């Protein structure tokens, strides 16, 4: 009887111990979830690890930051569900790092009409995502937007992807807690209607809207009549200048003399929106740039290794017999896409960037030395295999024609080839070209062609340290349209904001936005073998030359296949060798253990 009671007590104690262990595990999980955030990002790009810059921004919170997440509840798409889970984890980690100054609430716009109206009032829109599961296809409206409130200010993220979450979130928090907003000046109007009544392609609405998030964008006007640039403008963008009046050039130069930050987006070619024809128009800044030791080429950069894609619309016949328009990608070398090696890693604005898109970009010549006290740094450059060609006058949409021109340029050898600077930065105390001849007279509508000197206006020279960024293209900021849908891409948006933050001395945001997935495109072994064998662009006149060319082509294909097999077999062979080596070492150690035990036993037997 006593044994049965003892057995019951033991069973009860075991059951109670199990219940207590489960309760402790659950409570410990909840406490760790709230107060102990331990996450390790083992990816090479470290895209999901919270950076020191974000930690610093969150540490500056003094009041409660309210974050309202408008997230869809039930998501059918597996990819979107994973994105939502990652966003929730990132928000939880930021909430823990905020030290009690951040509160996150989540609502579902798809479930409650009141929440849906509220989200729409803040500009938070759903993304239509199509997903497949077996033979079934489903389209769903997914919300992944955030509303941030801090004191009396608000910031909105309409749709967030996990890759870009930290950069966007930290930027909005930084804007909320900053006492003064950065002022960005904008000189350059939208293109006027052309002669046939059609407007030109692509305006700059998206770029200006992006600059306006957390900053003030202010138009700069009336420089030609002697109106100076406002003193509180932190960064001034001059976009596609056209025949600037000498007085306007003077006012821009004097803004630099007062320590201003100037970004010149030079683009001497204007394309027609429908015909693809172009015309050349000078900017009026040529003399000033030459005085600073910089000039742009008249032609465009043709960069076949770093070519971008041009999306062309074509009329197609749909399954129901109707006609529609679809976009088709075309590899287009005048759309230069610098890779990571083309960005200056020692400059904060371009460090860590791996891609951007510059359509019909002019190269920047640096033949002449900079003035004393001014240093020049190349920010972005083309590949070594790039060329400068005559200005693109007509849009070519035939892949055979484009490939033929690439082969012909490559066959010319290294004559006038790259790498070519696409963007440069000048810094220091600039000498003024107007110091000796005086300030140009303001524009007079009664005598629009008159030129003179305004002796009453003082001229500053080497007055204060300043920075000037010169980029040989402005189309990289254009809005996409029906014909060109690949201009203002996400990498271009990162570059734009990096430039503003770098020039306005906001280093934390620059380091955040530079965290992006690196380009890891596959190598084309066949193309490399053809280039090494001189098979691109040769002219064949006789049957004997054709036979030799065929043999060289076969050799190039064999070499490419050999390198492909080697690239696949090498990592497999190394892995097998490591496993085999580990097995041999383990087997050798196991064989030595019985011998060691036997010798030990023998020693015990002979011991007196």
C-alpha positions in Angstrom: 0.0 0.0 0.0 2.8 2.3 0.9 4.5 1.5 -2.4 1.3 2.4 -4.4 1.1 5.8 -2.6 4.7 6.4 -3.2 4.2 5.6 -6.9 1.3 8.0 -7.1 3.3 10.8 -5.5 6.1 10.3 -7.9 3.7 10.4 -10.9 2.0 13.5 -9.5 5.4 15.2 -9.0 6.4 14.3 -12.5 3.2 15.6 -14.0 3.5 18.8 -11.9 7.1 19.2 -13.0 6.2 18.9 -16.6 3.4 21.5 -16.2 5.7 23.9 -14.5 8.4 23.4 -17.2 5.9 24.2 -19.9 4.6 27.2 -18.0 8.2 28.5 -17.5 9.0 27.9 -21.1 5.9 29.9 -22.3 6.5 32.7 -19.8 10.2 32.8 -20.7 9.4 33.0 -24.4 7.0 35.9 -23.8 9.5 37.8 -21.7 12.3 37.2 -24.3 10.0 38.2 -27.1 9.3 41.5 -25.4 12.6 42.3 -23.8 15.3 40.1 -25.3 15.8 40.6 -29.0 18.6 38.3 -30.3 18.7 38.2 -34.1 21.7 37.4 -36.3 21.7 38.1 -40.0 24.1 35.7 -41.6 23.6 36.9 -45.2 26.5 38.6 -47.0 24.5 41.8 -47.6 23.3 42.1 -44.0 20.0 43.4 -45.2 18.0 42.4 -42.1 20.5 43.4 -39.4 19.6 46.7 -37.8 22.5 49.1 -38.4 24.2 51.4 -35.9 22.8 54.4 -37.7 19.2 53.3 -37.0 20.1 52.5 -33.4 21.4 56.1 -33.1 18.3 57.6 -34.6 16.0 55.6 -32.3 18.1 56.5 -29.3 17.3 60.2 -29.9 13.6 59.7 -29.4 12.4 61.8 -26.5 8.6 61.2 -26.7 6.4 58.3 -27.8 6.7 57.3 -31.5 3.4 55.8 -32.6 3.7 53.4 -35.5 0.4 52.2 -37.1 0.9 49.2 -39.4 -1.8 48.8 -42.1 -1.1 45.2 -42.9 -3.4 42.7 -44.5 -4.4 39.8 -42.2 -4.8 36.7 -44.2 -2.4 36.6 -47.2 -2.7 33.9 -49.9 0.6 34.7 -51.6 3.5 32.9 -50.0 6.0 35.6 -51.0 3.9 38.4 -49.6 3.2 36.5 -46.4 7.0 36.1 -45.9 7.5 39.8 -46.5 4.9 40.7 -44.0 6.4 38.4 -41.4 9.8 39.9 -41.9 8.4 43.4 -41.6 6.7 42.5 -38.3 10.0 41.1 -37.0 11.9 44.3 -38.0 9.3 46.4 -36.3 9.5 44.4 -33.1 13.3 44.8 -33.1 13.0 48.5 -33.6 10.4 48.7 -30.8 12.8 46.9 -28.5 15.7 49.2 -29.5 13.6 52.4 -28.9 13.7 51.7 -25.1 10.0 52.3 -24.5 9.7 55.3 -26.8 8.0 53.4 -29.6 4.6 51.7 -29.8 3.4 49.5 -32.7 -0.2 48.7 -33.5 -1.5 46.7 -36.4 -4.8 47.0 -38.2 -6.2 45.2 -41.3 -7.8 47.4 -44.0 -9.3 44.4 -45.7 -11.4 43.5 -42.7 -12.8 46.9 -41.5 -14.2 49.5 -43.8 -13.4 52.3 -41.4 -9.7 51.3 -41.3 -9.8 51.1 -45.1 -11.1 54.6 -45.5 -8.5 55.8 -43.0 -5.6 54.1 -44.9 -6.8 55.6 -48.2 -7.0 59.1 -46.6 -3.3 58.8 -45.8 -2.4 57.7 -49.3 -1.8 54.1 -48.3 -2.8 52.0 -51.3 -3.0 48.2 -51.8 -0.8 46.4 -54.2 -2.4 43.9 -56.5 -0.4 40.6 -56.3 -1.1 37.5 -58.3 -0.1 34.2 -56.9 -0.4 30.5 -57.9 -1.0 27.4 -55.9 -1.2 24.3 -58.1 -3.6 25.1 -60.9 -5.4 27.8 -59.1 -4.6 31.5 -59.6 -5.6 34.3 -57.3 -5.3 38.0 -57.3 -5.4 39.8 -53.9 -5.1 43.3 -52.6 -2.3 43.5 -50.1 -1.6 46.4 -47.7 1.9 46.8 -46.2 1.8 50.5 -45.2 2.9 52.4 -42.1 1.8 55.6 -40.5 4.3 57.3 -38.1 3.2 59.9 -35.6 5.6 61.8 -33.3 4.4 64.8 -31.4 2.4 66.9 -33.9 4.1 65.5 -37.0 3.2 62.6 -39.3 5.0 60.6 -41.9 3.6 57.9 -44.2 5.1 54.9 -45.9 2.5 53.8 -48.5 4.0 50.4 -49.2 7.1 48.8 -47.6 9.3 46.0 -48.7 11.6 44.3 -46.2 14.7 45.1 -48.2 14.0 48.8 -48.0 12.3 48.9 -44.6 15.2 50.1 -42.5 16.3 52.9 -44.9 12.7 54.2 -45.3 11.7 53.8 -41.7 14.9 55.5 -40.3 14.6 58.3 -42.8 11.0 59.1 -41.7 11.9 58.9 -38.0 14.9 61.2 -38.7 12.6 63.7 -40.4 10.1 63.6 -37.5 12.7 64.3 -34.8 14.7 66.9 -36.7 14.1 70.5 -35.7 14.9 71.9 -39.2 14.0 70.5 -42.6 16.6 70.4 -45.4 15.7 72.9 -48.2 16.3 71.7 -51.7 16.3 74.2 -54.5 15.2 73.2 -58.0 16.1 75.1 -61.1 14.6 73.7 -64.3 11.1 73.6 -65.6 9.3 70.8 -67.3 9.8 70.5 -71.1 7.4 72.7 -73.1 5.1 71.2 -75.7 6.9 70.5 -78.9 6.1 71.9 -82.4 3.7 69.2 -83.3 1.7 69.7 -80.2 3.0 66.6 -78.4 4.7 66.9 -75.1 8.2 65.5 -74.5 8.6 62.2 -72.7 9.0 62.0 -68.9 8.8 64.8 -66.4 10.5 64.9 -63.0 7.4 64.6 -60.8 8.6 61.4 -59.0 12.0 62.8 -58.2 10.7 66.0 -56.9 8.1 64.1 -54.8 10.8 61.9 -53.4 12.9 64.9 -52.4 9.9 66.5 -50.8 9.5 63.6 -48.3 10.9 65.1 -45.1 12.4 68.1 -46.9 11.2 71.3 -48.5 11.6 71.6 -52.3 11.7 75.2 -53.4 11.7 76.4 -57.0 14.5 78.8 -57.9 13.5 81.5 -60.4 14.3 85.0 -61.8 18.1 84.5 -61.6 18.5 86.2 -65.0 17.0 89.5 -63.6 19.5 89.5 -60.8 17.5 87.7 -58.1 20.1 85.8 -55.9 19.7 82.2 -54.8 18.1 82.1 -51.3 20.6 81.8 -48.6 18.8 79.0 -46.7 18.9 76.6 -49.6 21.0 73.7 -48.6 21.3 71.9 -51.9 20.5 73.3 -55.4 19.6 71.1 -58.3 20.0 72.6 -61.8 18.2 70.2 -64.1 18.7 70.2 -67.9 19.7 73.9 -68.1 19.0 75.5 -71.6 20.8 78.6 -72.8 21.1 80.2 -69.4 21.5 84.0 -69.3 25.0 85.1 -68.2 23.4 86.8 -65.2 21.8 83.5 -64.2 25.1 81.8 -64.5 26.7 84.5 -62.3 24.0 84.0 -59.6 24.6 80.3 -59.6 28.4 80.8 -59.3 28.0 83.3 -56.5 25.8 80.8 -54.6 28.8 78.4 -54.8 31.0 81.2 -53.5 28.8 81.6 -50.5 29.5 77.9 -49.6 26.5 76.4 -51.4 26.1 72.8 -52.6 25.3 72.7 -56.3 24.2 69.7 -58.4 24.4 70.1 -62.2 22.5 67.6 -64.3 23.7 68.4 -67.8 22.0 67.0 -70.8 22.5 68.7 -74.1 20.2 66.4 -76.1 16.4 66.6 -76.2 14.5 63.6 -77.5 11.1 63.8 -79.1 8.5 61.7 -77.3 7.1 59.8 -80.2 9.5 60.0 -83.2 12.6 59.4 -81.2 14.4 62.3 -83.0 16.8 64.5 -81.0 18.2 68.0 -81.1 21.3 69.6 -79.4 20.9 72.6 -77.1 23.8 74.1 -75.1 23.3 74.8 -71.4 25.1 78.1 -71.1 27.3 76.7 -68.4 30.2 75.7 -70.7 32.4 78.6 -69.8 32.0 78.3 -66.1 32.7 74.6 -66.1 35.8 75.0 -68.3 37.0 77.5 -65.7 36.6 74.8 -63.1 38.5 72.2 -65.2 35.4 70.2 -66.3 33.7 69.7 -69.6 31.2 67.2 -71.0 31.5 65.3 -74.2 29.2 66.2 -77.1 28.6 62.5 -77.7 27.0 59.8 -75.6 28.6 56.8 -73.8 28.1 53.4 -75.4 28.8 50.8 -72.8 28.0 47.3 -74.0 29.2 45.4 -70.9 27.2 47.6 -68.5 24.2 48.1 -70.8 20.7 48.6 -69.5 17.3 47.5 -70.8 15.0 49.7 -72.8 11.3 48.7 -72.5 9.6 49.2 -75.9 5.8 49.0 -76.3 4.5 46.7 -79.1 1.1 46.0 -80.4 0.1 42.3 -79.7 -2.9 40.2 -80.4 -4.5 38.9 -77.2 -6.1 35.5 -76.7 -9.6 36.9 -77.2 -8.6 38.3 -80.6 -8.3 41.9 -79.4 -5.2 44.0 -79.7 -3.2 45.4 -76.8 0.1 46.9 -75.9 2.8 45.1 -74.0 6.4 46.1 -73.1 9.4 44.2 -74.5 12.9 44.6 -73.0 15.7 45.4 -75.4 19.4 45.4 -74.4 20.5 49.0 -75.1 24.2 50.0 -74.6 23.3 53.8 -74.5 21.5 53.0 -71.3 24.5 52.8 -69.1 24.1 50.7 -65.9 27.3 51.1 -63.7 28.0 48.2 -61.5 29.5 48.2 -58.0 33.1 48.7 -59.3 32.0 51.9 -61.1 31.0 53.7 -57.9 33.6 55.5 -55.7 33.7 53.5 -52.5 35.6 56.2 -50.6 32.8 58.7 -51.0 29.8 58.3 -48.7 27.2 59.2 -51.3 28.3 56.2 -53.6 29.8 53.8 -51.1 28.0 50.5 -51.1 25.9 51.3 -54.2 25.9 48.5 -56.8 23.7 49.8 -59.6 22.1 52.8 -61.3 20.7 53.7 -64.7 21.9 56.6 -66.9 20.1 56.9 -70.3 22.1 58.6 -73.0 24.7 59.9 -70.6 27.5 62.3 -71.6 31.0 61.5 -70.4 32.8 64.1 -68.3 36.2 65.0 -69.6 38.9 65.9 -67.0 41.7 66.8 -69.4 42.4 70.2 -67.8 43.6 70.5 -64.2 41.4 71.9 -61.5 42.1 75.4 -60.2 44.3 75.7 -57.2 42.4 74.9 -54.0 39.8 72.7 -55.8 39.9 68.9 -55.8 38.1 66.6 -58.2 36.7 63.2 -57.4 35.1 60.7 -59.8 31.9 59.5 -58.2 30.6 57.2 -61.0 32.3 55.8 -64.1 31.6 53.5 -67.0 33.3 50.2 -67.7 36.8 50.0 -69.2 35.2 48.8 -72.5 33.0 51.8 -73.0 33.2 54.2 -75.9 32.0 57.7 -76.7 29.9 57.9 -79.9 28.3 60.7 -81.8 25.1 62.0 -80.1 22.2 59.5 -80.5 19.9 61.0 -83.1 17.5 58.2 -83.6 16.3 55.5 -81.3 17.4 52.1 -82.6 15.0 49.2 -81.7 16.6 46.4 -83.8 18.8 44.1 -81.7 20.9 43.1 -84.8 21.7 46.8 -85.5 22.7 47.4 -81.9 24.8 44.3 -81.7 26.5 45.2 -85.0 27.5 48.6 -83.7 28.8 47.1 -80.5 30.9 44.6 -82.5 32.2 47.4 -84.7 33.3 49.5 -81.7 35.0 46.6 -80.1 36.9 45.8 -83.3 38.4 49.3 -83.2 40.5 48.3 -80.2 41.2 50.6 -77.3 41.0 53.9 -79.2 39.2 56.5 -77.1 37.8 53.9 -74.8 36.8 54.0 -71.1 36.4 54.1 -68.3 34.7 57.4 -68.6 33.6 59.5 -65.6 29.8 59.9 -65.6 29.6 62.0 -62.4 32.3 64.0 -60.6 32.5 66.1 -57.4 34.4 69.3 -57.0 35.2 70.6 -53.6 37.2 73.5 -52.2 37.4 77.3 -52.6 36.5 78.1 -56.2 38.1 81.1 -58.0 35.4 83.2 -59.7 35.7 83.8 -63.5 33.8 87.1 -62.9 36.4 88.5 -60.5 38.2 90.5 -63.3 35.4 91.3 -65.8 32.7 92.0 -63.2 29.1 90.8 -62.8 27.0 90.5 -66.0 24.1 92.9 -66.4 20.7 91.6 -65.6 18.3 90.6 -68.4 16.3 93.6 -69.8 13.1 92.6 -71.6 13.4 95.8 -73.6 16.8 94.7 -74.9 16.9 90.9 -74.5 20.1 90.4 -76.6 22.0 93.2 -74.8 25.1 92.2 -72.8 26.9 94.5 -70.4 28.5 94.7 -66.9 26.8 95.5 -63.6 29.5 97.5 -61.8 27.4 97.9 -58.7 27.2 94.2 -57.9 30.1 92.9 -55.8 31.8 89.7 -57.0 32.9 87.0 -54.4 35.9 84.8 -55.2 37.3 82.0 -53.0 34.9 83.2 -50.4 33.9 79.9 -48.7 34.5 76.2 -49.2 31.8 74.6 -51.4 30.9 71.5 -53.3 29.7 71.0 -56.9 28.5 67.7 -58.3 28.4 67.4 -62.1 26.5 64.6 -63.8 26.4 64.1 -67.5 22.8 63.1 -67.6 19.4 64.3 -66.4 17.2 61.5 -67.8 18.0 59.3 -64.9 15.5 61.4 -62.8 12.7 61.3 -65.4 9.4 59.7 -64.8 8.7 56.6 -66.9 6.1 56.8 -69.6 4.6 54.5 -72.3 7.8 54.5 -74.4 10.5 54.6 -71.7 9.5 52.8 -68.6 12.9 52.3 -67.0 14.2 55.7 -66.1 13.7 56.6 -62.4 14.3 53.2 -60.9 14.8 52.3 -57.2 18.6 52.4 -57.5 18.4 55.9 -59.0 16.1 57.0 -56.1 18.7 55.7 -53.6 21.5 57.6 -55.4 19.4 60.8 -55.5 18.7 60.8 -51.8 22.3 59.9 -51.0 23.5 62.9 -52.9 21.2 65.2 -51.0 22.1 63.7 -47.6 25.8 63.7 -48.3 25.8 67.3 -49.5 23.6 68.4 -46.6 26.0 66.6 -44.2 23.5 63.9 -43.1 25.9 60.9 -43.0 23.7 58.5 -41.1 21.0 58.4 -43.8 23.6 57.9 -46.6 25.0 54.8 -44.9 21.5 53.4 -44.5 20.4 53.8 -48.1 23.6 52.3 -49.4 22.6 48.9 -47.9 21.2 47.2 -51.0 21.6 43.7 -52.5 24.7 43.5 -54.6 24.5 42.6 -58.3 25.6 39.0 -58.8 24.9 38.5 -62.4 26.2 35.3 -64.0 29.3 35.5 -66.2 28.9 34.8 -69.9 31.8 32.4 -70.6 30.9 32.2 -74.3 31.0 35.9 -74.8 34.3 36.2 -72.9 35.8 33.4 -75.1 34.6 35.1 -78.3 36.1 38.4 -77.2 39.4 36.8 -76.3 39.5 35.1 -79.7 38.7 38.3 -81.6 35.4 36.9 -82.9 33.3 40.0 -82.4 33.2 42.2 -85.5 35.6 40.5 -88.0 35.0 41.0 -91.7 35.1 37.8 -93.7 35.8 38.1 -97.5 36.9 34.6 -98.6 35.9 31.0 -98.0 39.2 30.3 -96.3 38.7 33.2 -93.8 35.2 31.8 -93.2 36.6 28.4 -92.4 39.1 29.8 -90.0 36.4 31.8 -88.4 34.3 28.7 -88.0 37.2 26.8 -86.3 37.8 29.7 -83.9 34.1 29.8 -83.1 34.2 26.0 -82.3 37.2 26.5 -80.2 35.5 29.4 -78.3 32.5 27.2 -77.6 34.7 24.3 -76.4 36.5 26.7 -74.1 33.3 28.1 -72.7 31.8 24.6 -72.1 35.1 23.6 -70.3 34.9 26.7 -68.0 31.2 26.1 -67.3 31.9 22.4 -66.3 34.8 23.6 -64.2 32.8 26.2 -62.5 30.1 23.6 -61.6 32.5 20.8 -60.7 35.0 22.8 -58.6 32.7 23.6 -55.6 31.3 20.0 -55.7 34.8 18.6 -55.7 36.0 20.8 -52.8 33.0 19.8 -50.7 33.6 16.1 -51.4 37.3 16.5 -50.6 36.4 18.1 -47.3 33.9 15.4 -46.4 36.4 12.7 -47.4 39.2 14.3 -45.5 37.1 14.5 -42.3 36.1 10.9 -42.7 39.8 9.8 -43.1 40.8 11.7 -40.0 37.9 10.3 -38.0 38.7 6.8 -39.1 42.4 7.2 -38.2 41.5 8.5 -34.7 39.1 5.6 -34.2 41.8 3.0 -35.1 44.2 4.5 -32.7 41.8 4.4 -29.7 41.8 0.6 -29.2 45.6 0.6 -29.4 45.8 3.3 -26.7 43.3 1.4 -24.5 45.3 -1.9 -25.0 48.6 -0.3 -24.0 46.9 1.2 -20.9 45.5 -2.2 -19.9 48.9 -3.9 -20.4 50.5 -1.2 -18.2 48.0 -2.0 -15.4 48.7 -5.8 -15.6 52.5 -5.4 -15.1 52.1 -2.8 -12.3 53.2 -4.4 -9.0 
